[in-house]
Amino acid sequence: MATDRIPGSIQAMPGTGVIHDIGYQSYEGRRLGRLAIVTALCLHSLRSAFGFGRGVKAKIVPALTFVIMCAPAVINAVAMALNHDHARLVSYDTYVGTLRVLVTLVFVAAQAPELVARDLRSRVLPLYFARPIRRSDYPTAKYAAFVLACLAMIDLPVLLLYIGTILQVHGGSEVWAQTRAAVPGLLVGLMWAVLLAAVGLALASVSGRRAFSTGSVAIFLFLTWTLVGVLSRISVTSSGGSSASGPGGVVRVTGAAHLFGLVSPFTVLDGVRQWLGGTSPGIVSAPGRYGVAYGVMLLVFLGASLAGFFLRYARTDVG
Amino acid sequence: MTADRVDETGRQRPGPRNGRPPAPVIETTALTRRFGTSVVALDELTVQIGPGITGLVGANGAGKSTLLKILLGLLAPTSGAANVLRLDTVRQAERIRALTGYMPEHDCLPPDVSATEFVTHMGRMSGVPPTAAKERAAESLRHVGLYEERYRQIGTYSTGMKQRVKLAQALVGDPKLLLLDEPTNGLDPAGRTAMLDLISRIGGEFGISVVVASHLLGEIEQICDHLVAVDGGRLLRAATISSFTQASQVLAIEVDEGSDLLAAELARHGLEPVSRGRELLVRIAGDATFDVVRDAVAGLGLPLNRMEQRRHRVEELFRDPAEHAADAGTQQTRRRDPSVQPTGAADGH
């Protein structure tokens, strides 16, 4: 501060200001350990996933996607209040399938780069790695943060749906029934968050360029999802079926056509949900006896994404 | 060997010699790092660096940055070992990094946050609790000379201000050792001077040991107590700046005519003059050298134009690979070697 000036101890530096000699004080206070540092990085990243601590522009996409995601829960609450039969319109475990796919796709593609591509772009990573943490701590913190961010995006609307519903039902047994139905729905949301955060970060970290980073996530997720729809259509058409339908619809298919859903993380997630006992019709037909394949594919997607993501930061040229 | 003095904490600047053997801040033993099979970044480097400011000089690609990364435990040595603050760089890397601040050579700042936010965050990453991190960040930025501008986004800063932010983030965790990689990179002359003054203050008043890697030897020379020169991943020389420059004092004599006569006369008195352009250069062995030159010029009745005492510049380290030898041998080697003449780059002063 200007008031700190001590005569004779000021060095003029043309054009760039002045250095004031106010004496250096060393820090004698508490120092936090590795776990606390990683937690701090995780919370910092979680905030940035929603644009907090950044400008207004950074908040637009997360806010918009969240509002859209909450819309069905709000509509449900209003509808239930107006109708007297008190029937819930939206299921907990699928929410609104196609909407959830599109909204999470946009959120992951837009916000995963916010967590990882910025640091790659500005080459700030060597500063992190020069701190008292391990190399793998950085991707660990980022992954944990993004799982939480995706979980908030997916499960907060489900919670809202639950709250909106129990406000309209009467009797403890009704509330208990709703609670029992909502819990699996929340767990499905967790499964989505765990997988999509991994896929999103792995693809977003391929490049520090924001456009490439977002593009690789969006293209992969959208292309694979569209592919599932196209393949399903072809199989239905070629087998003479007439009820062909893309993502969002239900298609009765047989045999190998069940496996088309393995291409996209979204349909894999929905296949696993149904394999594990989810009964609501989803974005992919029930996998039936191919359910195990969906389970394996989920682990393959998750394993490959996490391996790729962590290896990205193990490379020495990154640091 | 480069440390004159030491204290237990390694925090203070070299004080009066207290008789104890110097405890090095950094110590490497036959440190080797290869990249692939062909590139040898460090080749059996054995060196000790004491408290105070040490210049790590070498041309681009000499292995400076590789050495700094190994010291931080970011790279593992292929063979050999290194200790920083008596901690092993492979097994105790996290503890080393808790005590060490690092300023990389390249740009490493996000453009869309303010310096305050960024340095605070980096303080948190050094293990400083939230409130203290804010205070430390404000203090570090003030020490590097950033005031109101610290609330602005870093993207709007000049190169000089960015370099200061890089230095502030290295200081924020209150390190015992600072590793600075080319801190004057991209700065204009005024900015360079300011940055060097700042580093000098950090090594002096702040009592933090500093290692400054640079390929600009003339700069390093101004602020360092010690010098470690590397070339091709090998140690070229490690010495205190003063022992170095003392060994390289020369006297330049310029006469309008009779330069050859004077050279012969000086040689007769055992001075081994070296002719360069219009000048004769002789090594200064003490006051007697001046007397001999004065008497020779007067005796021959030559019109003396100029007589100037000069110091060899650190640049010459790289002209004579034979000078791997210890400090004691250096003077002798240099006397016999005509390559020790001050040359173009050294004539600036």
Interface residues (C-beta under 8 A of the other chain):
Chain A: M1 A2 D4 Q11 M13 P14 G15 T16 G17 V18 I19 H20 D21 I22 G23 Y24 Q25 S26 Y27 G29 R30 R31 L32 G33 R34 A36 I37 A40 L41 H44 G53 R54 G55 R118 D119 S122 R123 V124 P126 L127 Y128 F129 A130 R131 P132 I133 R134 T316 G319
Chain B: R11 K69 L72 L74 L75 E94 R95 R97 A98 T100 G101 Y102 P104 H106 D107 C108 L109 P110 P111 D112 V113 E117 H121 M122 R124 M125 S126 G127 V128 P129 P130 A132 R136 E139 R142 H143 V144 G145 L146 Y147 E149 S158 G160 M161 Q169 G173 D174 A190 G191 T193 A194 D197 L198 R201 I202 E205 F206 G207
